[in-house]
Amino acid sequence: MNNQEIIDNAPEGSVCIDANNDYFNAHGVMWSDYCKDWDFHDNPEVPIRSLADIKRIVELENIMFDLLSLSSFAMSFPFEYEKLEALKEPKL
């Protein structure tokens, strides 16, 4: 799942996601896709990623893609553009 998909799929009230792509709220309660509710208590698997941080990364990626889509910018800096191709790859 890439960063945008993590944000798009986050249930309301989520604050973080763990290594198993399980969402947790601020009280450490895990989201249950089966029940569609916060009802399963479990310890998150590390690493844990903050949804606020992921949202900021998505914003910055979108800004970079907007800048790179400007032909004058891309034509002026072709080498830098090639280095940024990795940003388009899906994130784990």
PyMOL commands that set and color helices and strands:
alter all, ss='L'
color gray80, all
select helices_A, chain A and resi 3-9+51-69+71-76+78-88
alter helices_A, ss='H'
color red, helices_A
select strands_A, chain A and resi 14-17+23-25+29-32+37-41+49-50
alter strands_A, ss='S'
color yellow, strands_A
deselect
rebuild
show_as cartoon
